[in-house]
Amino acid sequence: MDEQVSGGPMMAEERPMVDRIRGDYDLKSDYRPNKQQILRDYEINIRFLSVGCVVRVGCKEIPFRNVGEAMEEINRYVNKPYEEGQRWNKLFDSVE
């Protein structure tokens, strides 16, 4: 016989507080900042080295062996910041 445990008010509502405040709005799947918002929120810096460079986007630093490759990646990010940000975050997470 399975016991049922009453979770009280916390268990009755499974959605996070932000979702309850904004209604049925699912932040993970529905909300997506526009291109300009993303580009404005994450500063991009390039530090050129003797060989290659380091590109910093927000708090992440990415070393590149050659400047041409870095510029290609920066252009991809500027053209599609949301998609490229997702791609790079997957790369960062896979290394940890």
C-alpha positions in Angstrom: 0.0 0.0 0.0 1.5 3.4 -1.1 1.4 6.1 1.4 0.4 9.6 0.2 2.2 12.5 1.8 0.5 15.8 1.9 3.0 18.4 0.8 1.0 21.4 2.0 0.9 24.7 0.0 4.5 24.4 -1.3 3.9 21.0 -3.0 0.5 22.1 -4.4 2.1 24.6 -6.7 5.0 23.2 -8.7 5.7 26.3 -10.8 8.4 28.7 -9.6 7.4 32.0 -8.0 8.2 34.0 -11.1 5.8 31.9 -13.2 3.0 32.5 -10.6 3.6 36.2 -10.6 3.5 36.5 -14.4 0.8 33.9 -14.9 1.3 30.8 -17.0 4.3 32.2 -18.7 7.1 29.5 -18.9 10.3 31.5 -18.8 12.5 28.6 -19.9 10.6 27.9 -23.2 8.7 31.1 -24.1 10.9 34.0 -23.1 13.8 34.8 -25.4 15.5 38.2 -25.3 15.9 39.9 -28.6 19.2 40.3 -30.4 19.9 43.8 -29.2 19.2 43.0 -25.6 21.7 40.2 -25.6 24.4 42.2 -27.3 23.8 45.0 -24.9 24.0 42.8 -21.8 27.3 41.1 -22.6 30.3 43.2 -23.2 32.8 41.8 -25.8 36.5 42.5 -25.4 39.4 41.3 -27.6 42.9 41.0 -26.2 45.5 40.4 -28.9 48.5 38.3 -27.9 51.8 37.4 -29.6 50.0 34.5 -31.2 46.2 34.6 -31.4 43.9 36.4 -29.0 41.5 36.0 -26.1 37.9 37.0 -26.6 35.9 37.8 -23.5 32.1 37.8 -23.7 30.6 38.8 -20.3 32.5 36.8 -17.7 33.7 34.0 -20.1 37.1 34.2 -21.8 37.9 32.1 -24.9 41.4 31.8 -26.3 41.9 31.5 -30.0 45.1 30.4 -31.8 44.5 32.7 -34.7 42.7 36.0 -35.0 40.8 35.0 -38.1 39.0 32.2 -36.3 38.2 34.5 -33.4 36.7 37.1 -35.8 34.5 34.4 -37.5 33.2 33.3 -34.1 32.5 36.9 -33.0 30.6 37.5 -36.3 28.5 34.4 -35.7 27.8 35.6 -32.2 26.8 39.2 -33.3 24.5 37.8 -36.0 22.8 35.2 -33.8 23.7 35.9 -30.1 21.0 33.7 -28.6 21.8 30.6 -30.6 25.6 31.1 -30.4 25.4 31.7 -26.7 23.5 28.4 -26.2 26.2 26.6 -28.3 29.1 28.1 -26.3 27.4 27.4 -23.0 27.0 23.7 -24.0 30.7 23.6 -24.9 31.6 25.2 -21.5 29.4 22.8 -19.6 30.8 19.7 -21.4 34.4 20.6 -20.3 33.6 20.9 -16.6 
